[in-house]
């Protein structure tokens, strides 16, 4: 029997509370529920002092190292950042600067972002997608952008946003399942735990 999917969210917001964290949490939870997986969201804001403490991964604290390993070992990633000066936050970039260059190859990644208005919506396509292209990740075609008007008191109040989340989940799960099947087919018969 295969293990439950590990669905890891990363919120690049430097503030708390945060609409970005709410969005990442919601998308991560939705993927985990739909796949029977286990959800976890990593908030980068509390890690900022430790992330900035050393230029190399080997000099980072165990807390930051554990967060990096959780991202690298996830089956599905949900990443999100607020729009800041037309791109993702420096905190978001600093964290991913420490992720192994080949650790995210072919990993399904769902891109999310938030901003004050819809004029920032292209952040997902023009800034985030190229970053994960560098990692050779499998970024899902449908990104999820939410503006301030989609929230009230740091809760999602927009049915349109909820519908976009549901659509993204529905379109992603077949890809994740087929990837899992392909991986199992690539294993020698004797290497499969359920072969006997």
C-alpha positions as CSV (number, residue, x, y, z in Angstrom):
1,X,0.0,0.0,0.0
2,X,1.4,3.4,-0.9
3,X,1.9,6.1,1.7
4,X,-0.5,9.0,2.0
5,X,0.6,12.0,-0.2
6,X,2.5,14.7,1.7
7,X,1.0,18.0,0.7
8,X,3.2,20.9,1.9
9,X,2.3,24.5,1.6
10,X,4.8,27.4,1.8
11,X,3.6,30.9,2.7
12,X,6.1,33.6,1.8
13,X,4.2,36.3,3.7
14,X,6.3,38.3,6.2
15,X,3.3,39.2,8.3
16,X,0.8,37.5,10.6
17,X,-2.1,37.3,10.1
18,X,-1.9,37.0,6.4
19,X,-4.3,36.5,3.5
20,X,-1.5,34.6,1.7
21,X,-1.2,32.1,4.5
22,X,-5.0,31.7,4.6
23,X,-5.0,31.0,0.8
24,X,-2.0,28.6,1.0
25,X,-3.7,26.8,4.0
26,X,-7.0,26.4,2.1
27,X,-5.4,25.1,-1.1
28,X,-3.1,22.7,0.8
29,X,-6.0,21.4,2.9
30,X,-8.2,20.9,-0.2
31,X,-5.5,18.9,-2.0
32,X,-4.9,16.8,1.1
33,X,-8.6,16.1,1.6
34,X,-9.1,15.2,-2.1
35,X,-6.1,12.9,-2.2
36,X,-6.3,11.3,1.2
37,X,-3.0,13.0,2.0
38,X,-1.5,14.8,4.9
39,X,-1.4,18.6,4.9
40,X,1.2,20.9,6.4
41,X,1.8,24.6,5.9
42,X,5.2,26.2,6.5
43,X,5.0,29.9,7.4
44,X,8.3,31.6,6.5
45,X,7.8,34.7,8.6
46,X,9.0,33.1,11.9
47,X,12.0,31.6,10.1
48,X,13.3,35.0,8.8
49,X,15.9,35.7,11.5
50,X,17.3,32.2,11.1
51,X,17.2,32.3,7.3
52,X,19.2,35.5,7.3
53,X,21.8,34.2,9.7
54,X,23.9,32.3,7.3
55,X,24.8,32.4,3.6
56,X,25.0,28.7,3.2
57,X,22.6,25.9,4.0
58,X,25.1,24.2,6.2
59,X,25.0,27.2,8.5
60,X,21.2,27.3,8.9
61,X,19.4,26.2,12.1
62,X,17.8,22.7,12.5
63,X,14.4,24.4,12.3
64,X,15.1,25.9,8.9
65,X,16.8,22.8,7.7
66,X,13.7,20.7,8.7
67,X,11.4,23.1,6.8
68,X,13.6,22.8,3.7
69,X,13.6,19.0,3.9
70,X,9.9,19.0,4.2
71,X,9.6,21.0,1.0
72,X,12.1,18.8,-0.8
73,X,10.4,15.6,0.3
74,X,6.8,16.7,-0.4
75,X,4.7,14.9,-2.9
76,X,2.8,18.1,-3.8
77,X,3.9,21.7,-3.1
78,X,1.5,24.6,-2.7
79,X,3.5,27.9,-2.7
80,X,2.3,31.4,-2.2
81,X,3.5,34.9,-1.8
82,X,1.9,38.3,-1.5
83,X,2.7,40.7,-4.4
84,X,5.5,43.1,-3.3
85,X,7.1,45.5,-5.7
86,X,5.7,43.6,-8.7
87,X,7.1,40.2,-7.6
88,X,7.2,37.7,-4.7
89,X,8.7,38.7,-1.4
90,X,12.4,38.6,-0.7
91,X,11.6,36.2,2.2
92,X,10.1,33.7,-0.3
93,X,13.1,34.0,-2.6
94,X,15.6,33.7,0.3
95,X,13.9,30.4,1.4
96,X,14.0,28.9,-2.1
97,X,17.6,30.0,-2.6
98,X,18.4,27.3,0.0
99,X,16.4,24.5,-1.6
100,X,18.5,21.9,-3.5
101,X,18.8,22.7,-7.2
102,X,17.5,19.3,-8.3
103,X,15.3,18.6,-5.3
104,X,12.1,19.7,-7.0
105,X,12.6,18.1,-10.4
106,X,9.2,16.9,-11.7
107,X,7.5,17.8,-8.4
108,X,3.9,19.1,-8.8
109,X,3.8,22.7,-7.7
110,X,0.6,24.8,-7.4
111,X,1.3,28.5,-7.6
112,X,-0.7,30.9,-5.6
113,X,-0.4,34.6,-4.9
114,X,-2.3,37.5,-3.3
115,X,-2.4,41.2,-3.9
116,X,-4.3,44.4,-3.2
117,X,-6.1,44.2,-6.6
118,X,-6.3,42.2,-9.8
119,X,-3.5,44.3,-11.4
120,X,-1.0,42.0,-9.6
121,X,-2.5,38.8,-11.0
122,X,0.3,38.2,-13.5
123,X,2.7,37.7,-10.6
124,X,1.9,34.0,-10.9
125,X,2.8,33.7,-14.5
126,X,5.6,36.2,-14.9
127,X,7.5,35.8,-11.7
128,X,6.6,32.6,-9.9
129,X,6.4,30.2,-12.8
130,X,9.9,31.0,-14.1
131,X,11.4,30.5,-10.6
132,X,10.0,26.9,-10.5
133,X,10.9,26.4,-14.1
134,X,14.5,26.8,-12.9
135,X,13.9,23.9,-10.5
136,X,12.4,21.9,-13.3
137,X,9.2,21.5,-11.3
138,X,5.9,20.5,-12.8
139,X,4.0,23.8,-12.2
140,X,0.3,23.2,-12.7
141,X,-1.2,25.2,-15.5
142,X,-3.9,26.8,-13.4
143,X,-2.4,29.3,-10.8
144,X,-4.6,30.8,-8.1
145,X,-4.5,34.5,-7.5
146,X,-6.7,36.2,-4.9
147,X,-7.1,39.9,-4.3
148,X,-8.0,41.7,-1.1
149,X,-11.7,41.7,-2.0
150,X,-11.8,37.9,-1.9
151,X,-11.3,38.0,1.9
152,X,-13.0,39.4,4.9
153,X,-11.4,39.3,8.4
154,X,-8.7,37.0,7.0
155,X,-11.2,34.4,5.8
156,X,-12.0,33.5,2.2
157,X,-15.5,35.0,1.4
158,X,-15.4,34.7,-2.4
159,X,-17.3,31.8,-3.9
160,X,-15.4,32.5,-7.2
161,X,-12.1,32.0,-5.4
162,X,-13.4,28.7,-3.8
163,X,-14.4,27.6,-7.3
164,X,-11.0,28.3,-8.7
165,X,-9.4,26.3,-5.8
166,X,-11.8,23.4,-6.5
167,X,-11.0,23.5,-10.3
168,X,-7.2,23.6,-9.6
169,X,-7.5,20.5,-7.3
170,X,-9.7,18.6,-9.8
171,X,-7.2,19.3,-12.7
172,X,-4.1,18.4,-10.6
173,X,-5.1,15.1,-9.0
174,X,-5.1,13.0,-12.2
175,X,-1.6,14.3,-12.9
176,X,-0.4,13.4,-9.4
177,X,-2.0,10.0,-9.6
178,X,-0.6,9.2,-13.0
179,X,2.8,10.3,-11.8
180,X,2.5,7.9,-8.8
181,X,1.5,5.1,-11.2
182,X,4.4,5.8,-13.5
183,X,6.8,5.7,-10.6
184,X,5.5,2.4,-9.5
185,X,5.6,1.0,-13.0
186,X,9.2,2.1,-13.2
187,X,10.1,0.1,-10.1
188,X,11.3,-3.5,-10.5
189,X,8.5,-6.0,-9.5
190,X,10.5,-7.3,-6.6
191,X,11.1,-3.8,-5.2
192,X,7.4,-3.1,-4.7
193,X,6.3,-3.5,-1.1
194,X,2.9,-5.0,-2.3
195,X,4.5,-7.4,-4.7
196,X,4.1,-10.4,-2.3
